[in-house]
Amino acid sequence: MALFNTLPKATKSLRVLARLLGYPDAELRGHLADMRVALHDEKALAPQRLAELDALIDTLARKPALEAEADYVALFDRGRATSLHLFEHVHGDSRDRGPAMIDLAQTYEKAGMYLGEGEMPDFLPVVLEFTSTQPPREAREFLAEMAHIFNAIFAALQQRASPYASVLGALLELAGEKASPVEIAAEEPIDAVWQEPVVFDGCSSKGQSRPDQPQPIHIVRKPRPSQGAQA
């Protein structure tokens, strides 16, 4: 059953999904809690999808800022298969991409939406911002037209075991399409991460030998002085 037939709107959810696909800078990470609340309040997505998106939000909140940003660049900016520029999946570098960009930008303008400086009309977060402004039926039909692209990106993200696959799975669901569940990676309990080794069961960090095991000894040979050196 299509979600847009049973729910009046998925406006908030589409905007949250757009934001989650944006660069994870400090501003975005500062609103993660609000995004989670918006998704759960609107209930436009199935509980399993919400759990998957919760896992992505938790990952973005937990990772160090530089690591989250580097992972984003490596995932979305350095490979065509996971590119968030939709026409790259359809037209590649062909000349058809330019006219398609113009047509899409004109579609936005007719709806009263104008691109900011440097924004590309086929960038998925921009597409979703526009879709969130449309009536439910039109929004679903617009997403359905791009479902084959969503499927391709979804498969590429699944192959890379990326939690971002949850966003594409959610988009497919909102388009009335089926998408396989996204595996949620189990996190090591915080108590286990910070657990100290047993007293006298080794040194102060994991991986070092216990007292009753052979202790590796590394001999470093001192370099001989050069022949011309004075004693």
N, C-alpha and C positions, 0 to 999 in steps of 0.2 A: 504494500500500500504506500503510495507516495505521501511523504510527510506534509507537503504543501496542501494536500487535500484535507488534512485533519488539524493543521495548525494555521492560525491566521497569518503569521509572519515568522521569518527567521532573521529579521533585521540585525538584532544584536549578535547572533551567532555568526553571521557572515562577516560582520565587522571585526569580531574577535579573531576569526580564522584569518582574515586579512592581516591583522596585527601580528599574529603568531608567525606568519610567513615573512615578516619584516626583519630587518637587521636587529639582532638582539642587543641593542645599546642600553645604556643605563635607564633611559626614559621608558623603554619597553618593559624592562625587567621590573621597574618600579610600579607597573600597573598589572602585573601578573595575577595578583590576588583578585583585583576587580574583574579581570577577564574570566577567571574561574567562576566567580559569582554570577556574571552575566550569562555564561553558558548554562549553568545549572538552573537559573531562574527562568530562562526562556523555554527550556525543555524541548528544543527543536530537534535534538539528536537523541538517539537511543542510548540507554545507560552504558552499554559497552563502549560506544564511541566517546562518551563523556569520560569514562575511566581512562581511555587511551590518551585523550587530550589532557587530563589531569597529570598523567605520567610525563607528558611533554613539558607541561608547565613546571612540574617539580624538577625536571632535569635542568631547565633554563634557570630556575631559581637557585639550584644547588651548585651549578658549575661556576668556577671562577670566571669573571667577566671576559678576560682575554681569551680563555679557552672556548667559551661559548661563541664569541665573535669569530675566532679562527675556524672553528668547526663549521659555522654557517658559510663562510667564504669558500672553504674547501668543498662543501657539499653543493652549493647552488651556483657559485660563480666560476667553477673550474671544470664543468662537464656539461655537455649538451643534454644528456639523458635526464638530468635533474634540474635543468634550467627552469626558472620561473617565468621566463619570457615565452609566452605560449606560441607565438608565431615562429619561433626558432624550431619548434617541433613539427610545424606544418610546412613552412617555406624555407627553412634553413637560411642560407645566405643568398637566395635567389632574388631576382628583381621584384617578384610578386610580394615580397614582404613590405616594401614601402607603401604601395597602394592599400594593402590590407591595414596598415597602421593608420593611414589617413581615414579610411572608412570607419574604423573603430573609434577614432578620436571624434569624428563627426557624430557618431551615435551618442557619445557622451555629451557632446555639446547640445544636441537636440533635447536631451533630458535635463539640461541646465547644469551639467557638471563639466568643469574645465580643469585641465591638467596643470599641475604646478610645474615650475621650472625644472627641467631635467627629467621629468616623469615620462615613462614610456607607456603608451596605452595598452600594450599587451602584457605588461608586468602583472602577474597574478594578483598581488594585493590590491592593485588599482582596479582590476576587473571585478574583484569581490566588493570593493567599496561601491562601485557603480551598481552591481547586482543588488546590494542591500537597500538601494533606494527604489527598487522596482516593486510593483504589486506581486503578491505571492505566485500567481500563475506565470506571469512573465519572467519572474526570477528563476523559477524552476525550469522553464523552457530554455532560458538563456544558458543556464548551467548545463542542461542536457546536451546542447549543441557542442559543448566543449568536453563532454564526458570521456571521449576517446583519448584526449590529451591528458586529462586527469588520470586515466587508467595507466597511461605510459609512465607518467611521473611517479604514480603510486607504486608501480612495479619496481621502478628503479630505486626508490627509497626503501622499499621492502627488502630488496636484494642487499642493500647496504645496512640493513638492520637499524635504520634511522627512526627515532621517535617522531620525526616530522611526517612520516607516512600517515600518522593519525589524522593530520589536517586534510590530506587528499582523500582519505577514506571517508571523512565527514562530508567533504564536498560531493563525492559520488553518491553518498546517501541522500543529501539534499537535492541532488539532481534526479533522484528516483532510480538510481542504479545500485547494483549490488557490489560490495567490495569485501574481500576477505578480512578477518580481524587482524589487528596489528598486535604483534607479541609485545607484551610489556616486560621489559627486563627486570629481573628481581634484584633489588638493592641489598647489599650486605648490611645487616643490622648495625646501627650506629654503635651499640655496645661492643660488637665484635671488632669493629674498626679501631676503637680506642682501647681495647682490652690489653692490659699489660702482661708481659710474659710472667710465668710462675717464678717466684723468687728462687734464685740459684739454679734455674732450669736453663740457663744460657745467659747471654749478654742482654743488653737493653733493647734489642730489636729483633724482630722475627727473622729467621733464616740463618742465624748464627748457631754454632755447635754448642751442645750442652757440655758440662764438665766431664762427663764420662765418655765423650766421643773425641776422636782425634781432632786436634786443633790444627788447621792448616798454617804452615809457616812459609812466609814468602821471603826469600833471600834476595836482596838487591845489591848487586856488585857495585862497589865504589869505583868510579872511573879513575884510571891511572893519570897522574899528572903528565902533561906533555913533556917531550924530551928537552925542550928549551926552557922549562920552568926552573927557577932557583929553589934549592932545598930550604 
